[in-house]
């Protein structure tokens, strides 16, 4: 029997043009840099690379956890590259980015979870051009308070951490805890009230409507201001299967309900990812402000 997850509906058949990838891939290779666009097999890579946009993934490309929804490699990690923050900043300048998203693999092997490296990367970007805004998407860092304190005060304008899915389905997030993730967002917001906190979730893993709405209410309770909602797409048959392809109107429904809850900006569509059109979050915030 054919696996349901490979029978994609028409709205999920985005084409990738290889010629749009080559120039950016060459630039990234020169800096020995990784992007979540490549490592996580993002379906938006052609669109974003064509627009000279990329989401940098620091701390290497090997994760210490084994989330069954994620395409990023896992296994034995390598030492951090001390030049990586500088190379990120140089590539930001070459791409002409005015808003930069920096994420990472989870590095439970590092005492600070990689917080110092995040801060060095933000500092390198700001020293290159203080007007560039920076968004961080961090792992939970095991709720290590000194690490979260450093992240909160590093100068990034947006501080993000994804809860990914509803509590009942957290078996896809190996080594993670829903309440711990909520606590990370709450702590970041408390330590730096001037920064906007952001989270992201996937639909299509078997969640129920009321569970999604409860999750959104939980995020608002801990002060989360921005939210991304996208369709889960299984990277391979070895990963968690897609239970449902959620129709675009359902994404619109959750966006409308979320705005009613008090979120300042929500991107919600089948192709939405955490960093997709990330600059629009602050633009929408300032337009309302």
C-alpha positions as CSV (number, residue, x, y, z in Angstrom):
1,X,0.0,0.0,0.0
2,X,1.3,3.5,-0.9
3,X,2.3,5.5,2.2
4,X,0.0,8.5,2.7
5,X,2.8,10.9,3.5
6,X,4.1,10.9,-0.1
7,X,0.7,11.8,-1.7
8,X,1.0,15.5,-1.3
9,X,-1.9,17.8,-2.2
10,X,-1.5,20.4,-4.9
11,X,-0.7,23.2,-2.5
12,X,2.4,21.4,-1.3
13,X,4.1,20.9,-4.6
14,X,6.6,23.7,-4.6
15,X,9.4,23.4,-7.2
16,X,13.0,24.0,-6.4
17,X,15.2,25.6,-9.2
18,X,18.8,24.3,-8.9
19,X,20.3,27.4,-10.5
20,X,18.9,29.5,-7.6
21,X,21.0,27.4,-5.1
22,X,24.5,27.4,-6.6
23,X,25.6,31.0,-5.9
24,X,24.5,30.9,-2.3
25,X,25.9,27.4,-1.8
26,X,29.3,28.6,-3.1
27,X,29.3,31.6,-0.8
28,X,28.5,29.4,2.2
29,X,31.1,26.9,1.3
30,X,33.8,29.6,1.3
31,X,32.9,30.5,4.9
32,X,32.6,26.8,5.9
33,X,29.1,27.6,7.1
34,X,25.9,25.5,7.5
35,X,22.3,26.6,7.1
36,X,19.1,25.0,8.4
37,X,17.8,25.5,4.8
38,X,20.2,22.8,3.6
39,X,20.6,20.6,6.7
40,X,16.9,20.4,7.5
41,X,15.8,20.0,3.8
42,X,13.6,23.1,3.9
43,X,11.1,23.2,1.0
44,X,11.6,27.0,0.8
45,X,15.3,26.8,0.0
46,X,14.9,27.7,-3.7
47,X,12.7,30.7,-2.9
48,X,14.9,32.0,-0.1
49,X,18.3,31.4,-1.8
50,X,16.9,33.2,-4.9
51,X,16.2,36.2,-2.7
52,X,19.7,35.9,-1.2
53,X,18.4,34.9,2.2
54,X,19.6,32.1,4.4
55,X,19.2,31.0,8.0
56,X,22.6,30.3,9.6
57,X,23.0,27.1,11.6
58,X,26.0,27.4,14.0
59,X,27.7,24.9,16.5
60,X,28.3,22.5,13.6
61,X,25.8,20.3,11.8
62,X,25.6,17.3,14.1
63,X,22.9,17.3,16.8
64,X,23.2,15.4,20.2
65,X,19.4,14.6,20.2
66,X,17.4,12.4,18.0
67,X,14.1,14.1,17.2
68,X,12.2,11.9,14.7
69,X,10.8,14.8,12.7
70,X,14.1,16.4,11.9
71,X,16.5,15.8,9.0
72,X,19.6,17.3,10.7
73,X,22.3,14.8,11.3
74,X,23.0,13.3,14.7
75,X,26.0,11.5,16.3
76,X,29.4,12.5,17.5
77,X,30.0,16.3,17.4
78,X,33.1,18.1,16.4
79,X,34.9,21.0,18.2
80,X,33.5,24.5,17.6
81,X,35.0,26.6,14.9
82,X,36.3,29.8,16.6
83,X,36.1,31.6,13.3
84,X,32.4,30.7,12.6
85,X,31.0,33.9,14.2
86,X,33.2,36.1,12.0
87,X,32.4,34.1,8.9
88,X,28.7,34.4,9.6
89,X,29.1,38.2,9.9
90,X,31.1,38.4,6.6
91,X,28.5,36.4,4.8
92,X,25.7,38.6,6.2
93,X,27.5,41.5,4.7
94,X,28.0,39.8,1.3
95,X,24.3,38.8,1.1
96,X,23.2,42.3,2.1
97,X,21.0,41.0,4.8
98,X,19.2,43.5,7.1
99,X,17.6,40.9,9.3
100,X,19.5,37.8,10.2
101,X,18.3,34.5,11.7
102,X,20.8,32.4,13.5
103,X,19.9,28.9,14.8
104,X,21.8,25.8,15.8
105,X,21.9,22.2,16.4
106,X,21.4,21.1,20.0
107,X,24.7,20.6,21.8
108,X,24.1,18.9,25.1
109,X,27.8,18.1,25.2
110,X,28.7,21.7,25.7
111,X,28.5,23.0,29.3
112,X,26.8,26.2,28.3
113,X,24.8,24.6,25.4
114,X,26.5,26.9,22.9
115,X,25.4,30.2,24.5
116,X,28.8,31.8,24.3
117,X,29.1,30.9,20.6
118,X,25.6,32.4,20.0
119,X,26.7,35.6,21.7
120,X,30.0,35.8,19.8
121,X,28.0,35.5,16.6
122,X,25.6,38.3,17.5
123,X,28.5,40.5,18.5
124,X,30.3,39.9,15.2
125,X,27.2,40.8,13.2
126,X,26.6,43.9,15.3
127,X,30.2,45.0,15.0
128,X,30.0,44.6,11.3
129,X,26.8,46.7,11.1
130,X,24.9,47.7,14.2
131,X,21.7,48.4,12.2
132,X,21.3,44.8,11.2
133,X,18.6,43.1,13.4
134,X,19.3,39.6,14.7
135,X,16.9,36.8,15.5
136,X,18.1,33.8,17.5
137,X,16.4,30.4,17.5
138,X,18.0,28.5,20.3
139,X,17.7,24.9,21.7
140,X,16.4,24.6,25.3
141,X,20.0,24.5,26.7
142,X,18.6,22.2,29.4
143,X,17.2,25.4,31.1
144,X,20.7,26.3,32.2
145,X,20.0,29.8,33.7
146,X,23.5,31.3,33.2
147,X,23.3,30.3,29.5
148,X,19.8,31.8,29.1
149,X,20.9,35.0,30.8
150,X,23.7,35.3,28.3
151,X,21.4,34.7,25.4
152,X,18.8,37.2,26.7
153,X,21.4,40.0,27.0
154,X,23.4,39.4,23.9
155,X,21.8,42.1,21.8
156,X,19.5,40.1,19.6
157,X,16.2,41.7,18.9
158,X,14.2,38.5,18.7
159,X,14.7,35.5,21.0
160,X,13.1,32.3,19.7
161,X,12.7,28.7,20.9
162,X,10.3,26.3,19.2
163,X,7.9,24.1,21.2
164,X,7.3,22.3,17.9
165,X,4.1,20.3,18.7
166,X,1.5,19.6,21.4
167,X,2.5,17.9,24.7
168,X,0.8,14.6,23.8
169,X,3.0,14.1,20.7
170,X,6.3,15.0,22.4
171,X,7.7,11.5,21.7
172,X,9.0,13.0,18.4
173,X,11.2,15.4,20.4
174,X,13.7,13.1,22.0
175,X,15.3,14.6,25.1
176,X,12.9,17.6,25.2
177,X,10.2,18.6,27.6
178,X,7.1,20.8,26.8
179,X,7.1,22.6,30.1
180,X,10.8,23.1,30.0
181,X,10.4,24.7,26.5
182,X,7.7,27.0,27.8
183,X,10.0,27.9,30.7
184,X,12.8,28.9,28.3
185,X,10.5,31.4,26.6
186,X,9.3,32.8,29.9
187,X,12.8,33.2,31.2
188,X,14.1,34.9,28.1
189,X,11.1,37.3,28.2
190,X,11.6,38.0,31.9
191,X,15.4,38.6,31.5
192,X,14.9,41.0,28.5
193,X,11.5,42.5,28.3
194,X,12.6,44.7,25.3
195,X,13.2,41.6,23.1
196,X,10.4,39.9,21.3
197,X,10.0,36.2,22.1
198,X,9.0,33.8,19.3
199,X,8.1,30.1,19.0
200,X,7.0,27.8,16.2
201,X,4.9,24.7,15.8
202,X,4.1,22.0,13.1
203,X,0.8,20.7,12.1
204,X,0.1,17.3,10.6
205,X,1.5,15.0,13.3
206,X,-1.9,14.0,14.6
207,X,-2.6,17.0,16.9
208,X,-6.3,17.9,17.6
209,X,-7.7,21.4,17.2
210,X,-8.3,21.9,20.9
211,X,-4.7,20.8,21.7
212,X,-3.3,23.4,19.3
213,X,-5.4,26.2,20.8
214,X,-4.3,25.1,24.3
215,X,-0.7,25.2,23.2
216,X,-1.2,28.7,21.8
217,X,-2.8,29.8,25.1
218,X,0.2,28.4,26.9
219,X,2.6,30.4,24.8
220,X,0.7,33.6,25.4
221,X,0.7,32.8,29.2
222,X,4.5,32.8,29.2
223,X,4.6,36.0,27.2
224,X,5.4,34.7,23.7
225,X,4.7,37.5,21.1
226,X,5.4,35.9,17.7
227,X,4.4,32.5,16.3
228,X,5.1,30.4,13.2
229,X,2.8,27.6,12.2
230,X,3.7,25.3,9.3
231,X,3.0,21.9,7.8
232,X,5.1,19.0,9.0
233,X,6.8,17.2,6.0
234,X,8.5,14.0,6.8
235,X,12.1,14.1,5.5
236,X,12.2,10.3,4.8
237,X,10.4,7.0,5.5
238,X,12.7,6.6,8.5
239,X,11.2,9.7,10.2
240,X,7.9,10.2,11.8
241,X,5.1,9.9,9.2
242,X,2.7,12.7,8.2
243,X,-0.6,11.9,9.7
244,X,-2.5,14.7,7.9
245,X,-1.9,17.4,5.2
246,X,-3.6,20.4,6.8
247,X,-5.6,22.5,4.4
248,X,-4.6,26.2,4.0
249,X,-7.9,27.4,5.5
250,X,-7.1,25.7,8.8
251,X,-3.8,27.6,8.9
252,X,-5.8,30.8,8.4
253,X,-8.1,29.7,11.2
254,X,-5.3,29.2,13.7
255,X,-3.8,32.6,12.7
256,X,-7.0,34.4,13.3
257,X,-7.5,32.7,16.7
258,X,-3.9,33.5,17.7
259,X,-4.2,37.2,16.8
260,X,-7.4,37.2,19.0
261,X,-5.3,35.7,21.8
262,X,-2.9,38.6,21.7
263,X,0.0,37.4,19.5
264,X,1.6,40.4,17.8
265,X,2.4,38.6,14.6
266,X,1.7,35.1,13.2
267,X,2.9,33.5,10.0
268,X,0.6,30.5,9.4
269,X,0.6,28.5,6.1
270,X,1.6,25.1,4.9
271,X,5.1,26.3,3.8
272,X,5.7,28.5,6.9
273,X,8.9,27.7,8.8
274,X,10.4,29.4,11.8
275,X,12.6,31.7,9.7
276,X,10.4,32.0,6.6
277,X,9.9,35.7,5.9
278,X,11.3,36.4,9.3
279,X,11.7,40.1,8.7
280,X,8.0,40.5,8.4
281,X,7.4,39.8,12.1
282,X,9.1,43.0,13.2
283,X,7.7,45.0,10.3
284,X,4.2,44.0,11.4
285,X,5.0,44.8,15.0
286,X,6.2,48.3,14.2
287,X,3.3,49.0,11.9
288,X,0.9,48.4,14.7
289,X,3.1,50.2,17.2
